[in-house]
């Protein structure tokens, strides 16, 4: 029998200089961190790469992205800002040593002579993943090496970056592609039902168990099991999962005997599991078992050069068909300016709205910051309204404008408007009554 040989993807090598970050002023003076070719989060949150104990620093104060030719400092909408040489900066590229001031903390950023090499795929796709940016092509090169193996892979990244698509693509590029691909969302099942869902049960194991159930490990036998939101797995279930991963056998609830299973496990989380382990919420031995290899999916804001390809792809999935050339320039400008906190999932939703009405593409997400004030007084000064009153007025104005636009775009069809707005039909009707829009 003639076997087809899989074509190897070509790669190139990128070289990054290491950068040393040192706190030189403030409560954490002396703290240091070295890295290359990645993005570091600085702030007071426990899952930041550099954790500060300065109450003038925000939870996620800034990002320092380490690129090939230096580094990029971005303010993450902090309260007290990022300052360099006395000036507040929001997005700064630099290749020379720099001192950055965050609140009352001073941080030295020093490029080093030591370098680190990374493989980068030449293709702009891997499975169902799309991206020609350097970060995505580096991810593709890693996934290309991992997919044919039996290693467990921990997929990390923010909500909406496409961790599920990474898992699907790894399965599709693996030797298990003909086997089942089973997804289990650890956050979507009640804690008291998770053990039964994972491992199954025997007949008469409990009241109402009139027949046996295999559980998802048995369902995934011969294929891949994707454990989404693994950081949400209850602490008491973690040792039972670890036992299955180590012994490769499952005992159903109420059963006397175990069953052998041949399953590759991929897991995903938007949490920092190292922090979860350190703070006692996640078992260290389970973490190391799941993280045979780790990959991090970059957020959309760090790969905005992929926007055109992603928009074209999502437009192709919509009906009626719409080409990238049909997208108004002001929408492209909004897309490039937006921070995309919801990442690729948010972009997909924006494109769906774009097909119906371009003016709605980002309207629900980018609320214009306006001053809400009382009428001008006799002296010409404007008296600001109380915060609660101003907030309610702004919210009502936004709801009214949004409803008018979405109903105009759907020809007054409430069901279509509800689908487009991703809310229930009853919610649209309630808001229409509130703003007296029932009769146009």
N, C-alpha and C positions, 0 to 999 in steps of 0.2 A: 504493500500500500504506500502510495506517495504522500508524504506529509508536506503541507504548505509551511514554509518558513516565515515567521513573523518579521516584517521589516523593522529594523531598529531605527528609532527616531534620532536625528542628529542633534547634537548639543554644542554649545560654545561655552567658554569659561569667562566669568566676570570676576574681577578682582576688587575687593573692598579694603580700604584702610580701616584699621581699628580706631575707635574713638574712646577716650577716657573722660568720663563725667565725674567731677569731684565737687562736693559741697564745701565751699570755702568761707561761707558766712551764714550764720543762723543756727537754730537749735541742733541741726544734724551735721555740723562741721566735721569733716573727716570722712564722711560716707563717700565711697567711690564705686564706680561701675564701668566695666569695659565691654564693648560689643562692636559688631561690624555687620553692615548690610541688613539692618532691621529697624523697626520703629520702637522707640522707648517712650513709655508713658510716665510722666512725672506728676506727682500729686500726693494727697494725704490718704487716698483710698488704699486699703490693704492689698489690693491686687495690682497696684502700679508697679512698674519695673524699678523705679526709684521712689521709695515711700518717705515722705517728709513729715515731720511733726511740728509744723508751723501753722498756727491758726489764721495766718494771712494768706495761706496757699489753699487753692480749691482742691476738691477731691481728685479731679483729673485736670490739672492746671494747664499742661502743655504737652505736645508731642515733639520728640526729636527724632527725625527720620534720618538714618545713616545711609547715604547714597554713595555712588562710585566716586564722585568728585568732591565730596565734602559731607555736609549735613544740612538739614532743613529744620528750622524751629517754627512751630505753629502754635498759636494761642488756642486753647480749647474752650473758648468762651469763659475764661476765668473771671473772677470778681475783681482782682487787683492787677491783672494784666501781666504781660511779659515785657521787660525793659532791657534795652541794650544801649549803653552809653547815654543813659538818661531819657531815651526816646522809647515810647511804647510801640512794640512791633506786633504784627498779627501773623505774618508769614515771611520768613527770612531765610535765604540761602547763603551759606558761608563755607569757606574752605580753610580759613585761618583760625587760630585759637580765639576763643570768645568767652566773655563772662556775661551770663544771663542772670537778671534779677527777677525772682518770683516772690512777690510779697516782700517779706523781710529776709528771704533766703537768697544767697548768691551762689550760682552754679557755674563752675568752670567747664568748658567743653574744649578738649584738647585732642586734635588728630594725632595719631601715632604712626610710626614708620612701619610697624607690623601690619601684615595684610592677611586677608582670608579669601580663598577662592570659592566660587559657587558655580555650579553647572546651570546652564540656561538653555531650555529647548528652543529650537529654531521655529517650531510650529506655533500657531496662535490658537490651537485647540487641543484639548485632551478629553476624550469621551464627549460628554455634553457640556464641558466647560469651555468658555470663550474668553480670550484675553491675549493681546499682543504686548502688554506692558511687561517691563522687566520682572516685576514681582510675580506675575502670573506665569511667565515662562520659566522662572526659577521653581515655582510650585510644580509645574508640569514635569520638569526634569526629575524632581524627587518622586512624584507619583509614578512616573515611568519605571523607576527602579523598584518601587515598593509593590506595584500591582501584581507582578507574577509570583511574589513570595507568599508565605502563609502567615506573615507577621500580623499581629494585631496593630491597628493604627488608631491613634487618638487625634481627631480632627478638631482644631481649636479655631475660634474666630467669633466675631460679634454676631448678634442676631441678624439674619437676613443676608449673610455673605454667600450662602450657597453650600453649606457644609453637607447637606443631604445630596446635592449634585456631585460633590467630590466623592462621597461614598458610592453612589450609583456608578460613577465613572471608573473607580477603582475595581468594582465588581465586574463591570463590563470588559475591562482590559485584563482580567485575571483568568487563570485556568478554570475558575469556578463559574464562568459566565453562563454555562448551560444549566447550572443549578439554581435554586431559588434565591431571591434577594428579599429578605424579610426585614421590615422596619418595625421597631418598637420604640415609642416615645415615652420615656420614663416620667415625663411631666404630665402626661395626658391620662394616666390611669390612677385611680384611687389607691393610696398606699396599702390598704388591706387586701387589694386584689392583685398587686404586682406579682407576688410569688406564684399565684395560680396561673397568671398570664405567661410568665417566663417558663415555668417548669411543668405546667399541666397538672392534672389530677386523675386518680383512678376512680372507677365507678364506686359509689357509696362512700367516697372519702369524706363527705360532709352532707348535711341535709340538702336535698335537691340535686345532688350529683347522680343523676339517673344513668349517665353514661360517662365513659372516660374521655378526657380531653388531652391532646398531645402537648400543648404548650409551644411557644415559638421556637425554642431550641430544637425540638424534634422537627418542627415545620421547616426549619432552615438547614436541616441535615444535608450535607453535600454541597451547600452553598455558602452564602454570606448573611450574617445577622448584623444589622445596623442598629445600635443602641443610641438613639438620639437623646440629647439633654441628660447625659449620664450623671452630671453633677446633681440632678434632682433625685437620684436613687436613694431611698430611705436607708439610714445607717444599719438597721437590723437586717436588710436584704443583702447588703454588700458582702458579708462573709459567705453567704450561700451562692452568690454569683461567682465569687472567687473560686470556690470549691469546684464548680462546674467547669470553669475555664482551666483549672489545673488538671483535673482528672478526666476531662472530656467525656463525662457521663452525667446523666440527669436522673433524679429520682422524683417521680410524680408524687404529689401530695396523696397520702394514703396508700402508696404502693410499697411493696416489700422489696422489689428488685430495681436495679438501675438499668438505664439504657445508654448504650454508647452513641455519641453524636460526633459528627465530623463537620465542624462549623468554624468558619473564619469570622472573627468579631472585629467590627469597626465601630468606634464610639465617637460621639461629638458632644461638645459643650461650649457654651459662651462664658463659662466661668474659668477662673484660673485655678486649676485643680491642685497646683502646688500650694497655693494659699489655703485651699480647702483642707488639704492634708495637714498643713502646719497648724491650722486652727481646730483640728479634730473632727471635722465634718465629713471627711472622706478617708477611707482606709489607705494607708501608704502601700501595702502589699497589693491591693487591687489596682491602685494607680499605676504601679510599675508593670503589672500584668497587662493592663489595657494599653499602656504607652510603650509597646514594643518599638514603635516609631511614632513621632509626633510631627504633624504638619500644621501650619497656621495659614488660614485663608485671609488674605489682606482685605481690609474694608474698601468700599468703592471710592471713598475720598482719596485714597492713596494710589488709585489707578484710573484717574479720570480720562486718560488717553484711550481707555477701553470703551468709553461711553458710546461713540458712533457705532461700533460693532454690536454692542449689546442692544442699543435702540433698534438697529436694523433687524436683529434677530427677533426681538419682541414684536416689532411691527409685522414681521412675516407670520407670526402666530395668530395675529388678530384678523377679524373680519368686520367690516370690509378691509381689503388689502390697502396698505398705505406705504409709500416708499419714504426713505430718509430724505429725499429731495422735497417731499411735500411738507416736511416739518418746518414751521416758520422760524426765522432766525432768532426772534425774541425768545422762543421756547428753548432753542439750543443755548442761548445765553443764560437762561434761567437754570438749565441743567448743569452748565459748567460752573455756575456760581453757587449752586446748592451744596450743602455739606453731606447730604445723603445719610442721615443717622440710621435709616432703615435699610441702607445698602441696596443690593441688587433686587431684593424683594420690593423695596419702595420704588425703584426704577420701573419694575414691571408694572406695578399699579399705576404709576404716572403715565406710562405708555398706553395702558388701557383707557385711561381718561382722555389722553391726547387724541386717540382715534375718534372719539365722540365729539370732543370740543377742545381745541388747543388751549383756550383760555383757562381750562380747568386742570391742565397738566400738573401744576404745582400749587394751585390755589389753596387746597386744603392744608398744605404743608408749610407754605411760606406766607405768613400773615404779615402784612406791612405794618411796621412800627409807627403808629401815629400818636400824636399828642391829643389826649381827650381833655377838653377844658370847658369851663363854664363860659357863657357869653362875656364879651369884654365889659369891664366895669367903667365907671365914669372917668377914672384916671388913665384909661388906655391899657392898664395892666390886666392880665388874664388870671382869674382865680381857678386854680386846679381843683377838680372835683375829688371827693374822697375816693380812695383806691377801689373799694368795693363797687361804688357807683360807676366809676370810669371803666372798670373791668366788665361789668354787666352791659354797659352801653356798647363797648367795643365788640363783645361777644354777640350781642343781638344784631348789630350791623353786619358782622361777618356772616352769621347764619342766614340773614335775609338776602344778602348779595349772593351767597353760595347757592341757596335754594332757587333763586330766580334764574341763575346761570344754568344750573343742572336741569331744571324743568324746561327751560328754553331749548337746551341741547337735546333733550329727549322728547320734545314735542308734547310735554305735559304728561307723559306716561310715568305714573308713579312707581310702577314695578321696575321699569328700566332705570329710573333715577335712583331707586334704592339699591339696585345691583351695582350701579356705577359708584355710588357713595359708600358701598360696603356696609350698609346698615339695613335694618328691617323696613318693610313697607310701612309698618305701623309708626316707626320713628319719623319717616318722611311726612306722613299724614299729620302726626302730632305737631311737627315744626311748621307745617303749612297752616294749621289752625292758629298756632301761636302768633305767626306773623301775618295772618289774614291774607294768605296767598291761595286759598282754596278755589277762588274764582278768577285766578290769573292776576 
